[in-house]
């Protein structure tokens, strides 16, 4: 990968207007998450129930503390081998009533993540990624191929672009422009890059699967991150997950993007190339996840909801709910 000189990069961004971005986001937000996994209809003759929950990890952009878990089973903290995601693992016989809840509660300090090319970041540059993970983030996922239609679209979007910064921005603009946020009908939500490319719509998973596939196909490592979106209210329910992505650009580290939010909120289009707001918590990264301990079923497409097996087979009687409450006022900008 090649990056043009800092002056050239800055010049490019000034031409697009990105260099003049001034964030109006708070630097920090503090909240508590209540994550409930509900398992129902367990067969009375089952022998073993196994449950895996994503366990969020602290990093440069978020601090996790005061984790507590209420469960009928003992818990074991694990780390899956490929991406290093945290996992809480539970195992035991089915309860007599056939139903069980596991409730995980934790506090979060989430910091605004700014790593925009050509500007001085509000927080330290993302740490350099290790070589093994960088190589993984160059490769395809089961639903994110890097050849055929995805490669063709990526070449079209980046035609005439020389630097990886220019290519990354062009891919972000292509996906944000050509897709619209639409969860009607079926097919959306699986993170199938070809489906998203053909249908030009979907949710955050579909946007970022296409974006990641396009980036990797032109040689830019890109990663998938998934977690929970935190509403602007002081407390309440969280409707489901949210995901985003990041490009790895030489000399800059991870440059975060949120194409689906930029599509929904066009005034923040420039902001979401190189920045993430504080209204989220990351639960895991990566696709096609092999859990720890190893599950008997196939890999997990993405890991944000509970995964359950009963006597060695994936179990579908699982639901989840999320709630939050602010712990303090957001720090002023």
N, C-alpha and C positions, 0 to 999 in steps of 0.2 A: 504494500500500500504506500501511496505517496501523498504527502500533504504539501501544498504550496506554502511559500514563506508567509510569516505572520502578517506582513503588510498586504500581501496579495489576498489572503483570507479576509482580512478586515475590509479591504476594498470591495470584495465580492459581497460581503454582508451589508456594507453601506449601500451598495447598488440595489439590494433587495429590501432595504429598510430595516433589516434585522438588528443592525448595530445600534439603532436608536431606541430599542426596546427598554423601557423602564418598568420594572416589576411593581405591581401594586399589591402583590400577594403578601400576607404576613409571613415572617421568617419561620414561625414555629406554631404548632398547634398541639395541645395535650388533650387526650381523651382516653376513655376506657372502652374496651370492646367486650361484649358478651356473645360468645359463639356457642350455639346449642346444636348438637347432633342428635336427632331423634330416629331411633330404629324400631320399627314396628312389624308385627306379624311374623316373628321368628318361629320357625317350626318347633313344635314341642319335642320332637325326637332328635333335634340337632345335638351335636356333641360340643362343637367349639365355634364361638363367635370371635372374629378378629376385626379390630377397628383401627384405622389409621387416620389421624388428624394432622393437618399442617400446623407446625409450630413456628410462629414468626421469629425471625432472628434480628438482633441489633446489628446495625452497620453505620456507615457515615451519616445516613439520612434519617434513620429512625432508631429510637432506643426503646426496647421492650423491657418491662419490669412488672413485678407483683403478679406473676403468673399463678393462677390457682385453678384446680380442676376438681369437679365433682363427678364421680363415676362409681358404678358398682364394681368395676374391675380395677386392679392395680395398674398404674401407668408406668411406662418405660420411655425415657427420652432416647431417641435415635437420630441418626443423620444418614440420609440416603447417599449412596456412593458417588453418583455422577456430578450432581450440582452442589451438593453440600446442604440441601434443604433440611431444616429441622422437622422432626416428626414426633408426635406422641402416639405410642402404640399401646393397645389394650387387648387383652385376651381372656376369655373365660367361658363357662357354660351359659346357655341362654337363661334368662330369668324366668321364673315360673309363669309370669303373665304374658310372656312373649314380646314385651316392649321394654325399651330402656332409653334413657337420656344420658348424654355426656355433655357437661357444661364446662367450657373453658373461658376464663376471664383474665384479661391482662390490660395493663396500662401502656400507652404509647406516647412518646414525644416524637412527632414527625416534623422534620425540617424541610424547608423549601430546597429543592434539588436544582441548582443552576450550574450548568457546565456548557455554556454556549460558545461556540467557536468565535474568536475575535474579540471577546470581552473578558474582563477580569471577573472570575466567578465569585458569587457571594459566599460560597463555601469552598473548602479545598477541592482541588481537582480529584476526580474519582481515582482511587488507587489502581495501580497497574494490575491487569488481570494476569493470572498464571497462564502459561503456554498451553496446558492441557485443555482448560476451559475455552480459551480462545479458539483452539482447533475445533472443539465441539460446536462452537457458535458459527463456524463456517459451513457446517454440514447440514444436510436436509433433515427434516422431521417427517414422520409418517404422513402427515397431511400438509406438509410444506416442502414440495419438491423444488429443485433448483434448476431444472432443465425445462425444455419444451415451452409451453405458453408463458410460464413465469419468467424464464430467461428472456423470451422475446419482448415481453412488456418492459422488463428492466432495461434492456438495451434501448428500446424506444424512449423511455423516460430520461435516460442518462446520455443520450446522444449529444456529442459535442462537449461533454463535461470531462475535464481532465483530472481534477483532484477528487479525493474521496469525500472531502467536505461538500464540494459541488454536487457530487453524485448522491450523497446522503440527503441533501436538501431537495434535490430533484425527485427522489423517490418519495420522500415525505409529502411533497406538493402533489405528486401524481395520485397517491392513495387518498389524501385528504380531499382532493378535487373530484376524483372519479367515483368514489364510493359515497353513499349516503346512509345515514344511520336509520335502519329499518329492521324491526324484529317481527314483522308480520309473516304469516305462513310458516313454512318449514325450511330447513337447510342451514339456517343461520346458527351461530353459537358454537359450532364444532371447531372453528379455527382451520377450515379447509381453504387453503390459499387459492386453489383452482376454482372452487365454488364462488369465493368472493370476487375473483377476477371476472368470472363469467356473469355473475348476477349484479355486480356493482353495488352491493348493499350488504348489510349485516350489522353485527354488534362489534364491540371493541375487540373480541377475539378474532373476528374475521378481518377487520382492518389491519391488525398488527401481524397476523399470519401472512397476509399478502406483502406487507411492508418488509417483514423479515426475510421472506423468500426472495424478494427482489434484491434486497441488499446483499444477501449471501451469494446470490447468483453472479454479482459483479465483484465479488471478492471482499466485501465489507462484513466483518463479523457483526452479528446482531443477535440480541437476546430478548426473550419473552419474560415479562414479569407480571405476576397476577396477585391480586389482593382484594381488599374491600374499599369501596368508596365511602367517604364520610360526609353526610349531608351538612349543609351550612347551619342547621338548627343546633340547639344546645343539647338535645337528646332525642332519641327515637329509634325507629327501625331502620335497618339497612336492607334494601331490596334484593341484593345479590352481589355478585363479584364485579370487579373492574380490572382491566389489564392494560398494559402499556408496553413500550419497547425501548431499546437503546442501541445506538450504533457505537462500535468501538473504532475510534479514529486515532491514528498514530500521533503521539505527542499530546493528545487531549484526554485520552481515556474514554470512559463511557459518556456519550452524549444522549441524554434521555429525550424521548419524544412521546407525545400522546395524540396520535392522528385522529382517533375517534372523537375526543373532546374538542379538538380543533375544528372538526367537521360540524359538530353540534353548536359550537360557539365561535363563529368566524372571526369575531373581534380578538380572540385569543390565539389565532392561528400562528402568528410569529412567536408568541410566548411559548407555545408548546413544542417548538423546535429548540431543544436545549434546556428545557426547564420542566419541572413538575411541581404542582402546588402541594400544599400540606394536607389536602383533604383526602388522604388515602393511607392505607397501611399495606405493606407488601407481605404476603404470606409465603410465596415460593417463587422460584424461577424455573424456566425450562419446560420442555414438552416431552412426551413419551417417558414418563418418570417411572423408574423402578424403585419401589418403596423399600424401607428397611424396618423390620425384617422383610425379606423378599415375599411378595404376594404370589399366590398361585395362579391368579388370572394374568391377563396381559398387562402391558405397561399402561399407566394412567395418562390420558391425553393431556391434561393439565391438572395441577393439584391445588385446589382451593376448598373444595367440598369434602366431606367425610368419604372415605372408601371403606367398604365392609365386605368381608367374606364369611360365609357360613359353611363349615365342613369343606373348605378348599374351593368354594365356588363364589363368584361375585354375587352379592345380595342387593336386590333393587329396592327393598323396603326401607329406604333411608331418605330423610328430609333434613333440612338445616334452616336455622333462622339466626339472624344477627341483630344486635342492638348496640347502641353507643350512648355515651354521655360525655360532654366536655368536662374536663377536670379543672381547667383554668381558662381565663381569657387568652386568646392568641396574642403572641408578642407583637407589638406595633412595628410597622415597617419603618 
